[in-house]
């Protein structure tokens, strides 16, 4: 996960100095202590909403600026100059679907594009860039060559089935490669489970409660009377879930649906994730697969044992199923500080060659850490013009100022 100017991977709470395991844990404890002071929590909730609104405004201004620049002659002359050698733009997609927001019970912010927009985006990439894979990068580096000029790598996180049903046919039609990062524990399961962010959204969509209190987050009841209030509640719940240790997350989710009075059907996730047969078919036709862990935990929040298990087991499963090396990795909720140097070392030690974050930017052969390559987010609200601007002038469109 996840995308959108209001999405959660972009709006994680910044925990200063959180470069080791105990920092996020202390943050979780701090939240617990604050739970004795309703005023503090209420204020924190309002601040979070305000930050979201401010960031949305900033993102819109940047998009307008970039769209205006894109149409200028000066911009076109700049584009004609070969100034982007030895860099790669790595696009971060999640889902490609054709559904309306109101009819969709899961995390709509994860829909990166409709089928039609995705096709338009790929046509632009095909016509103006050199679409490559991580394997191409590795071959260039092994041969001592520079990275391919105007390189773009198309990536998808999580392994939703629409990558096969919606994105893959368009990728084949245009003969373009892509890399899909799988949370291997969700692939091909006989009783598949929802990702936790989809569970949070699903229950919030279906609850008939007009308010709810989650003591772990706030003693102040949360109003759920309107769609907008539910949307804000989801945002803040997911933000909180990403800031606490895995155990706290698990225990919160265990009672979440019950607190909202929602019964989640046992077959709710049927057909939601890729199967191994679909993965193998795509692998035989130009699609590469990398790891997104086994269960999609935030790797800076797990024990060293679970960190190793998530990284090593996912690689082993991918290689057993596909019979080829898995060389790329994507950190779940991959903004700093959700991965750290210990996590990067674990990924490198496991034998991965590259890892991508969810930090926004373009990867530079000279300066980029091969285990923290930035990406360009693709959001469903991007117009094709904004998408083009994002690729051509990525510095103008970073979500964070
Ligand atoms: Zn993810």
Boltz pocket constraint, residues with backbone or C-beta under 6 A from the ligand:
constraints:
  - pocket:
      binder: B
      contacts: [[A, 1], [A, 2], [A, 157], [A, 158], [A, 292], [A, 296], [A, 331], [A, 332], [A, 333]]
      max_distance: 6.0
